[in-house]
């Protein structure tokens, strides 16, 4: 049967083409400038990143006009953010996508043009400010509102009545934020009008670069039932923390963190960072002091308020870290691709392909921060070159997939197809991974270099000296080296990858070699378990001929690859 990823049809829509280019540039500013500001510990760095985004969006709007590109670019940039090595992504991804929708709403209100960009800049910056307030409220609850009121009341006693009372300071910050949005939009609009300084063409990057920067491999296999549980547990837990006695809340939180640490040890490292605790304890101590001396509450009651805020912040941070892990479920991505998100996923994959060369071509983070107008003027002319680059589909070789259930003979069928190809004088390289069984379960795997015939142990369920643990198997580094060498050799008409499965979907195993082979348009024969098939096809946007090991013949598989080799 033929399986074609829905993501391959997005190039027929000019708005998605431009959104992919703009999203790539937007994500680049987040990566380059975001890392720069994070390392400097600059306060309100999220607002600075939004201002740069507004500048880019306004410049792109002046160059292209029309509507419908910005919100798409926001979604592309948000999905690209998922490749960040950061442990916490859900908040930034939501913020980026909402900034795109807010700017697009401004364009609709102002009917495009400069007025639409100014309104869009105000709305995008306003969302960032609202996002900050909502995040604080979610983390610390309504107690934070009471602490804020007490602080404003104390300031009024010292300085006299404040304009607009408790709303005054927030309104003043909001006005400053909106003014920054107007300034960023004006700067971007001016930069977008400089068409004379044509950018050098965007060239295809080094094919050895990965199609997408993979997040660090995780030992956790994402689970949709666990994701549903976490989404339900977050609001229920917040309600429980505000209603149960403090000792019960402390005990419940300790149990929750201990249980979460068993599954999300790496993701929960954020709770161990000094910066997290400095921020939490500063707000908690402030709340305790304000409630004690501002409202006259007894010390135990004031301490209880501070403790409740601390527990709430820990719970929210742990839940979002866990949800970030579960959202990486490949089946979820495949489902989205089948239910209307194919264009988004395709545009995102193409934007990932341009990311290394875009990063290499933009000004430094220091220049971007010191003179954003000049930096934008240098970046924006690249948009049209990027669109031209993306308009040409990537060169892809023939891909054939052999699939089936565990133990269904996938490797046996692939090996027989290899012999058929060799009989037809085709040079076949890559790897096969024959295995052994024990007590009805897969016990071990070897790796076979098809070009040289060498065979090396690859994985086993029992630990061995010098091997590393990976899930339920132990991996031989020497076997991995043989496999990588076989997949990197440039001497074959067809390359076999046995297999592409959970390890590769997590960015481990043979994923890097597979992406290099796809970028080089190498004809491929992939072995994929049936339960991983949809995720693999969606993950790499494959258009493949798929054969089931239960009913396909070696001749059929070989015939599908015959036209691929000279």
C-alpha positions as CSV (number, residue, x, y, z in Angstrom):
1,X,0.0,0.0,0.0
2,X,1.1,3.6,-0.5
3,X,1.4,5.9,2.5
4,X,1.8,9.6,1.8
5,X,2.3,12.0,4.6
6,X,-0.4,14.8,4.6
7,X,2.4,17.2,5.4
8,X,3.7,17.1,1.8
9,X,0.9,19.2,0.4
10,X,1.5,22.5,2.2
11,X,3.8,23.9,-0.6
12,X,0.7,24.6,-2.8
13,X,-0.4,27.3,-0.3
14,X,1.6,30.5,-0.6
15,X,0.6,31.5,3.0
16,X,2.1,28.4,4.4
17,X,5.3,28.9,2.3
18,X,5.7,32.4,3.7
19,X,4.8,31.2,7.2
20,X,7.5,28.5,7.1
21,X,10.1,31.2,6.1
22,X,8.9,33.7,8.7
23,X,8.5,31.0,11.4
24,X,12.1,29.9,10.8
25,X,13.4,33.4,11.2
26,X,11.2,33.9,14.3
27,X,12.5,30.6,15.9
28,X,16.0,31.7,15.1
29,X,15.6,35.0,17.0
30,X,14.2,32.9,19.9
31,X,17.2,30.6,19.8
32,X,20.0,33.1,19.3
33,X,18.7,36.0,21.3
34,X,16.9,33.9,23.9
35,X,20.1,32.0,24.8
36,X,22.0,35.4,24.9
37,X,19.4,37.0,27.3
38,X,19.2,33.8,29.4
39,X,22.9,33.6,29.9
40,X,22.9,37.3,31.0
41,X,20.0,36.7,33.3
42,X,18.2,39.7,31.8
43,X,14.9,40.4,33.6
44,X,11.7,40.5,31.4
45,X,13.6,38.6,28.7
46,X,10.3,37.2,27.5
47,X,9.1,40.8,26.8
48,X,12.3,41.5,24.9
49,X,11.9,38.4,22.7
50,X,8.3,39.4,22.0
51,X,9.4,42.9,20.9
52,X,11.9,41.4,18.5
53,X,9.1,39.1,17.2
54,X,6.8,42.1,16.7
55,X,9.6,43.9,14.8
56,X,10.1,40.9,12.4
57,X,6.3,40.4,11.9
58,X,5.8,44.1,11.1
59,X,8.7,44.1,8.6
60,X,7.3,40.9,7.0
61,X,3.9,42.4,6.8
62,X,5.2,45.5,5.0
63,X,7.1,43.3,2.5
64,X,4.3,40.9,1.7
65,X,1.0,42.5,2.8
66,X,-2.2,40.5,3.1
67,X,-3.3,38.4,6.1
68,X,-3.1,34.9,7.2
69,X,0.6,34.4,7.3
70,X,1.4,35.7,10.8
71,X,-0.7,33.3,12.8
72,X,0.6,30.4,10.7
73,X,4.2,31.6,11.3
74,X,3.4,31.7,15.1
75,X,2.3,28.1,15.0
76,X,5.4,27.1,13.0
77,X,7.8,28.9,15.4
78,X,5.9,27.4,18.4
79,X,6.3,23.8,17.1
80,X,10.0,24.5,16.3
81,X,10.4,25.6,20.0
82,X,9.6,21.9,20.9
83,X,13.1,21.0,19.7
84,X,14.7,23.2,22.3
85,X,16.7,21.3,24.9
86,X,14.9,23.3,27.6
87,X,13.0,21.2,30.1
88,X,10.0,23.5,30.1
89,X,8.4,24.2,26.7
90,X,4.7,24.3,27.1
91,X,4.6,27.9,28.4
92,X,6.9,29.4,25.7
93,X,5.2,27.4,22.9
94,X,1.8,28.8,24.0
95,X,3.2,32.3,24.3
96,X,4.7,32.2,20.8
97,X,1.5,30.9,19.1
98,X,-0.7,33.4,21.0
99,X,1.6,36.3,20.0
100,X,1.0,35.3,16.4
101,X,-2.8,35.2,16.8
102,X,-2.7,38.5,18.7
103,X,-0.7,40.2,15.9
104,X,-3.0,38.7,13.3
105,X,-6.0,40.1,15.2
106,X,-4.4,43.5,15.1
107,X,-4.0,43.3,11.3
108,X,-7.7,42.4,11.0
109,X,-8.7,45.3,13.2
110,X,-6.5,47.8,11.4
111,X,-7.2,46.3,8.0
112,X,-3.5,45.6,7.5
113,X,-0.9,48.3,6.7
114,X,0.9,50.3,9.3
115,X,-2.1,50.8,11.6
116,X,-2.7,47.1,11.6
117,X,0.9,46.5,12.6
118,X,0.8,49.0,15.4
119,X,-2.4,47.5,16.8
120,X,-0.9,44.0,16.4
121,X,2.3,45.1,18.2
122,X,0.2,46.4,21.1
123,X,-1.9,43.2,21.3
124,X,1.1,40.9,21.1
125,X,3.0,42.8,23.8
126,X,-0.2,42.9,25.9
127,X,-0.6,39.2,25.6
128,X,2.9,38.7,26.9
129,X,2.1,40.9,29.9
130,X,-1.1,39.1,30.5
131,X,0.7,35.7,30.2
132,X,3.1,36.8,32.9
133,X,0.3,37.8,35.2
134,X,-1.7,34.6,34.6
135,X,1.4,32.5,35.1
136,X,2.0,34.1,38.5
137,X,-1.6,33.7,39.4
138,X,-1.6,30.1,38.4
139,X,1.6,29.4,40.4
140,X,0.7,31.3,43.5
141,X,-3.1,31.5,43.6
142,X,-5.3,34.2,44.9
143,X,-3.1,34.7,47.9
144,X,-0.8,36.6,45.5
145,X,-3.6,39.1,44.8
146,X,-4.0,39.7,48.5
147,X,-0.3,40.2,49.0
148,X,-0.2,42.7,46.1
149,X,-3.1,44.7,47.6
150,X,-1.4,44.8,50.9
151,X,1.9,46.1,49.2
152,X,0.0,48.8,47.3
153,X,-1.8,49.8,50.5
154,X,1.5,50.1,52.3
155,X,3.0,52.2,49.5
156,X,0.0,54.5,49.5
157,X,0.4,55.1,53.3
158,X,4.0,56.1,52.7
159,X,3.6,58.0,49.4
160,X,0.0,59.2,49.5
161,X,-2.9,57.9,47.4
162,X,-1.8,56.2,44.1
163,X,-3.7,57.1,40.9
164,X,-6.3,54.4,40.2
165,X,-5.5,52.7,43.5
166,X,-4.4,49.0,43.3
167,X,-4.9,49.0,39.5
168,X,-2.5,51.9,39.0
169,X,0.9,50.1,39.0
170,X,-0.4,47.3,36.8
171,X,-1.9,49.8,34.4
172,X,1.4,51.8,34.3
173,X,3.3,48.6,33.4
174,X,0.8,47.7,30.8
175,X,1.1,51.1,29.1
176,X,4.9,50.8,29.1
177,X,4.5,47.4,27.6
178,X,2.2,48.6,24.9
179,X,4.5,51.5,24.1
180,X,7.3,49.0,23.5
181,X,5.0,47.2,21.1
182,X,4.3,50.4,19.1
183,X,8.0,51.2,19.0
184,X,8.9,47.6,17.8
185,X,6.2,47.7,15.1
186,X,7.4,51.1,13.8
187,X,11.0,49.9,13.7
188,X,10.0,46.7,11.9
189,X,7.8,48.6,9.4
190,X,10.7,50.9,8.5
191,X,13.1,47.9,8.2
192,X,10.6,46.1,6.0
193,X,10.7,49.0,3.5
194,X,14.4,48.7,2.9
195,X,14.4,46.5,-0.2
196,X,17.5,47.9,-1.8
197,X,19.9,45.9,0.4
198,X,19.3,42.6,-1.3
199,X,20.4,39.6,0.7
200,X,22.7,37.0,-0.7
201,X,20.8,33.9,-1.8
202,X,20.0,31.3,0.9
203,X,21.9,28.2,-0.1
204,X,21.3,24.7,0.9
205,X,23.2,23.9,4.0
206,X,25.6,21.1,4.6
207,X,23.7,17.9,4.1
208,X,25.4,16.4,7.2
209,X,23.3,18.7,9.3
210,X,20.3,17.1,10.8
211,X,16.8,17.9,9.4
212,X,15.7,19.0,12.9
213,X,17.8,19.6,16.1
214,X,16.7,16.8,18.3
215,X,16.0,17.2,22.0
216,X,18.2,15.2,24.3
217,X,17.0,11.5,24.3
218,X,14.6,10.8,27.1
219,X,14.5,7.6,29.1
220,X,10.7,8.0,29.3
221,X,8.4,6.7,26.6
222,X,5.5,9.3,26.4
223,X,2.1,7.9,27.2
224,X,-1.3,9.3,26.1
225,X,-3.2,7.9,29.2
226,X,-0.6,9.5,31.5
227,X,-1.0,12.8,29.6
228,X,-4.7,12.8,30.1
229,X,-4.2,12.0,33.8
230,X,-1.9,14.9,34.2
231,X,-4.2,17.3,32.4
232,X,-7.0,16.3,34.8
233,X,-4.7,16.2,37.9
234,X,-3.5,19.8,37.4
235,X,-6.8,21.6,38.1
236,X,-7.9,19.0,40.7
237,X,-4.6,19.3,42.6
238,X,-4.8,23.1,42.7
239,X,-8.3,22.9,44.2
240,X,-7.2,20.3,46.7
241,X,-4.2,22.4,47.8
242,X,-6.4,25.4,48.6
243,X,-8.9,23.3,50.7
244,X,-7.1,20.6,52.6
245,X,-5.2,21.3,55.9
246,X,-1.6,22.3,55.5
247,X,-0.1,19.1,57.0
248,X,-2.1,17.0,54.5
249,X,-1.1,19.3,51.7
250,X,2.6,18.9,52.6
251,X,2.3,15.1,52.8
252,X,0.4,14.9,49.5
253,X,2.9,17.1,47.8
254,X,5.8,15.0,49.0
255,X,4.1,11.9,47.7
256,X,3.4,13.5,44.4
257,X,7.0,14.8,43.9
258,X,8.4,11.4,44.9
259,X,6.1,9.5,42.5
260,X,6.8,12.0,39.7
261,X,10.6,11.7,40.2
262,X,10.4,8.0,39.4
263,X,9.3,8.8,35.9
264,X,10.4,12.4,35.3
265,X,13.8,12.6,37.0
266,X,15.4,14.6,34.3
267,X,12.4,16.9,33.7
268,X,12.1,17.7,37.4
269,X,15.7,18.9,37.7
270,X,14.2,22.4,37.3
271,X,13.0,22.0,40.9
272,X,16.6,21.7,42.0
273,X,17.9,24.8,40.4
274,X,18.9,27.6,42.7
275,X,17.1,30.2,40.5
276,X,13.8,28.5,40.9
277,X,14.0,28.3,44.7
278,X,15.3,31.9,45.0
279,X,12.2,33.1,43.1
280,X,9.8,30.9,45.0
281,X,11.2,31.7,48.4
282,X,11.4,35.4,47.7
283,X,7.7,35.6,46.9
284,X,6.8,33.2,49.8
285,X,8.8,35.2,52.3
286,X,7.4,38.5,51.0
287,X,3.9,37.0,51.3
288,X,4.5,35.9,54.9
289,X,5.9,39.3,56.0
290,X,3.1,41.2,54.3
291,X,0.4,39.0,55.7
292,X,2.0,39.3,59.2
293,X,2.6,43.0,59.4
294,X,0.3,44.4,56.6
295,X,-2.9,42.6,57.5
296,X,-2.1,41.9,61.1
297,X,-2.5,38.1,60.7
298,X,-1.0,35.9,63.4
299,X,2.4,34.4,62.5
300,X,1.1,30.8,62.1
301,X,-1.6,32.0,59.7
302,X,0.9,34.1,57.8
303,X,3.3,31.2,57.5
304,X,0.5,29.0,56.3
305,X,-0.2,31.4,53.5
306,X,3.5,31.4,52.5
307,X,3.7,27.6,52.6
308,X,0.6,27.2,50.5
309,X,2.0,29.4,47.8
310,X,5.3,27.4,47.9
311,X,3.5,24.1,47.6
312,X,1.3,25.5,44.7
313,X,4.4,26.7,42.8
314,X,6.1,23.4,43.2
315,X,3.0,21.5,42.1
316,X,2.5,23.7,39.0
317,X,6.2,23.5,38.0
318,X,6.2,19.7,38.4
319,X,3.0,19.2,36.5
320,X,4.0,21.3,33.5
321,X,7.5,19.6,33.4
322,X,5.7,16.2,33.3
323,X,3.2,17.4,30.7
324,X,6.1,18.6,28.5
325,X,7.5,15.1,28.5
326,X,4.2,13.4,27.6
327,X,3.4,15.9,24.8
328,X,6.4,14.4,22.9
329,X,4.3,11.4,22.1
330,X,4.8,10.5,18.4
331,X,1.4,9.0,18.0
332,X,-0.1,12.3,19.0
333,X,1.9,14.0,16.3
334,X,0.8,11.4,13.8
335,X,-2.9,11.8,14.9
336,X,-2.6,15.6,14.4
337,X,-1.2,15.1,11.0
338,X,-4.2,13.0,10.0
339,X,-6.7,15.5,11.5
340,X,-5.9,18.8,9.8
341,X,-2.4,19.6,11.0
342,X,-0.6,18.1,8.0
343,X,0.2,21.5,6.5
344,X,1.6,22.8,9.8
345,X,3.8,19.7,10.3
346,X,5.1,19.9,6.8
347,X,5.9,23.6,7.0
348,X,7.6,23.0,10.3
349,X,9.7,20.2,9.0
350,X,10.8,22.4,6.0
351,X,11.6,25.3,8.4
352,X,13.7,22.9,10.5
353,X,15.7,22.1,7.4
354,X,16.5,25.7,6.9
355,X,17.3,26.5,10.5
356,X,21.1,25.8,10.6
357,X,21.7,28.0,7.5
358,X,19.4,30.7,8.8
359,X,21.1,30.8,12.2
360,X,24.5,31.0,10.4
361,X,23.3,34.0,8.3
362,X,21.7,36.2,11.0
363,X,23.5,38.9,13.0
364,X,24.9,38.0,16.4
365,X,22.7,38.1,19.4
366,X,24.7,41.1,20.7
367,X,24.0,43.0,17.5
368,X,20.4,42.0,17.5
369,X,20.0,43.2,21.1
370,X,22.0,46.5,20.7
371,X,20.5,47.6,17.4
372,X,17.4,45.6,16.6
373,X,16.4,47.9,13.7
374,X,19.6,47.4,11.8
375,X,19.6,43.7,12.6
376,X,16.0,43.4,11.2
377,X,17.0,45.3,8.1
378,X,19.6,42.7,7.5
379,X,17.4,39.7,8.2
380,X,14.1,40.7,6.5
381,X,15.5,40.7,2.9
382,X,16.2,37.0,3.4
383,X,12.6,36.2,3.7
384,X,11.9,36.1,-0.1
385,X,15.0,34.0,-0.6
386,X,13.8,31.6,2.0
387,X,10.4,31.4,0.3
388,X,12.1,30.5,-3.0
389,X,14.2,27.9,-1.2
390,X,11.2,26.3,0.5
391,X,9.1,26.4,-2.6
392,X,11.3,23.7,-4.1
393,X,10.5,20.3,-2.5
394,X,13.5,18.6,-0.9
395,X,15.1,15.9,-3.1
396,X,14.0,12.6,-1.7
397,X,15.0,9.1,-2.8
398,X,12.7,6.1,-3.0
399,X,11.7,4.8,0.5
400,X,10.3,1.3,1.0
401,X,9.1,0.1,4.4
402,X,8.8,-3.5,5.6
403,X,6.5,-3.6,8.6
404,X,4.7,-6.1,10.7
405,X,4.2,-7.2,14.3
406,X,7.0,-8.3,16.6
407,X,8.4,-11.6,15.4
408,X,6.6,-11.5,12.1
409,X,9.7,-12.0,9.9
410,X,10.4,-8.3,9.0
411,X,14.2,-8.8,9.1
412,X,13.9,-12.1,7.2
413,X,11.9,-10.5,4.4
414,X,14.4,-7.6,4.3
415,X,17.3,-10.0,4.0
416,X,15.7,-11.9,1.2
417,X,14.9,-8.6,-0.6
418,X,18.6,-7.7,-0.3
419,X,19.6,-10.9,-2.0
420,X,17.1,-10.2,-4.8
421,X,18.6,-6.7,-5.3
422,X,22.1,-8.2,-5.4
423,X,21.1,-10.7,-8.0
424,X,20.0,-7.7,-10.1
425,X,23.5,-6.2,-9.6
426,X,22.5,-3.5,-7.2
427,X,24.9,-2.5,-4.5
428,X,23.2,-2.8,-1.1
429,X,24.6,-1.2,2.1
430,X,23.3,-0.4,5.6
431,X,22.5,-2.8,8.4
432,X,20.3,-5.8,9.3
433,X,19.6,-6.6,13.0
434,X,18.8,-10.3,13.3
435,X,17.9,-11.4,16.8
436,X,17.4,-14.3,19.0
437,X,14.4,-15.3,21.2
438,X,14.2,-16.7,24.7
439,X,11.0,-17.8,26.6
440,X,8.8,-16.2,23.9
441,X,10.5,-12.8,24.1
442,X,13.2,-11.1,22.0
443,X,16.5,-11.7,23.9
444,X,19.3,-10.2,21.8
445,X,20.2,-8.5,18.5
446,X,23.2,-8.5,16.3
447,X,24.1,-5.9,13.7
448,X,25.3,-7.0,10.3
449,X,27.1,-4.6,7.9
450,X,25.6,-5.5,4.6
451,X,28.5,-4.0,2.6
452,X,31.2,-6.0,4.4
453,X,29.3,-8.9,5.9
454,X,30.8,-8.3,9.4
455,X,28.6,-9.1,12.3
456,X,28.8,-7.7,15.8
457,X,26.6,-8.1,19.0
458,X,24.4,-5.0,19.4
459,X,21.9,-5.5,22.3
460,X,21.0,-8.0,24.9
461,X,18.5,-8.1,27.8
462,X,21.3,-9.1,30.3
463,X,23.9,-6.6,31.4
464,X,27.4,-7.1,30.2
465,X,30.7,-5.4,31.0
466,X,31.2,-2.1,29.1
467,X,27.6,-2.1,27.7
468,X,25.2,0.7,28.5
469,X,21.6,0.4,29.5
470,X,18.8,1.6,27.1
471,X,15.3,0.7,28.2
472,X,15.0,-3.0,28.7
473,X,18.2,-3.8,26.7
474,X,21.9,-3.3,27.2
475,X,23.7,-1.9,24.2
476,X,27.2,-2.7,23.0
477,X,29.1,0.5,22.0
478,X,31.2,-1.5,19.5
479,X,28.0,-2.7,17.8
480,X,26.7,0.8,17.6
481,X,30.0,1.9,16.0
482,X,29.7,-0.9,13.4
483,X,26.2,0.2,12.6
484,X,27.1,3.9,12.3
485,X,30.0,3.1,10.0
486,X,27.8,0.9,7.8
487,X,25.1,3.6,7.5
488,X,27.6,6.4,6.8
489,X,29.5,4.5,4.0
490,X,28.9,6.1,0.6
491,X,29.1,3.1,-1.6
492,X,25.6,1.7,-2.0
493,X,22.7,2.0,-4.4
494,X,20.2,1.1,-1.7
495,X,20.7,1.4,2.1
496,X,18.9,-0.8,4.6
497,X,18.0,0.5,8.1
498,X,16.9,-2.3,10.4
499,X,15.1,-1.1,12.4
500,X,13.5,2.4,12.8
501,X,11.6,2.3,16.0
502,X,11.2,3.8,19.5
503,X,14.9,4.7,19.9
504,X,14.9,6.6,16.6
505,X,11.6,8.4,17.4
506,X,13.3,9.7,20.6
507,X,16.3,11.0,18.6
508,X,18.5,8.1,19.6
509,X,19.6,4.9,17.8
510,X,20.1,5.4,14.1
511,X,18.1,8.7,13.9
512,X,21.0,10.9,13.0
513,X,22.2,8.6,10.2
514,X,18.6,8.2,8.9
515,X,18.2,12.0,8.6
516,X,21.5,12.3,6.8
517,X,20.5,9.5,4.3
518,X,17.1,11.2,3.7
519,X,18.7,14.6,3.1
520,X,21.0,13.0,0.6
521,X,18.0,11.4,-1.3
522,X,19.5,7.9,-0.8
523,X,17.1,5.1,-1.7
524,X,16.1,3.4,1.5
525,X,14.7,0.1,2.7
526,X,13.4,0.6,6.3
527,X,12.2,-2.0,8.8
528,X,9.5,-0.6,11.1
529,X,7.3,-2.2,13.7
530,X,3.6,-1.9,12.9
531,X,2.9,0.0,16.1
532,X,5.5,2.6,15.2
533,X,4.6,2.9,11.5
534,X,2.4,6.0,11.6
535,X,4.7,7.8,14.0
536,X,7.8,7.1,11.7
537,X,6.0,8.2,8.6
538,X,4.8,11.4,10.2
539,X,8.1,12.1,12.0
540,X,10.1,12.1,8.8
541,X,7.3,13.1,6.4
542,X,7.8,10.0,4.3
543,X,6.1,9.1,1.1
544,X,6.8,5.4,1.1
545,X,5.7,2.1,-0.4
546,X,4.8,-0.1,2.6
547,X,4.9,-3.9,2.6
548,X,3.6,-6.2,5.4
549,X,5.9,-9.0,6.2
550,X,3.0,-11.4,6.6
551,X,1.9,-11.3,2.9
552,X,4.7,-9.6,0.8
553,X,7.3,-11.4,-1.2
554,X,11.0,-10.5,-1.5
555,X,10.6,-9.9,-5.2
556,X,7.8,-7.3,-4.5
557,X,10.0,-5.4,-2.1
558,X,13.0,-5.6,-4.4
559,X,10.9,-4.5,-7.4
560,X,9.8,-1.3,-5.5
561,X,13.5,-0.4,-5.2
562,X,14.7,-1.5,-8.6
563,X,14.0,1.8,-10.3
564,X,15.8,3.7,-7.5
565,X,19.2,2.3,-8.3
566,X,21.1,2.8,-11.5
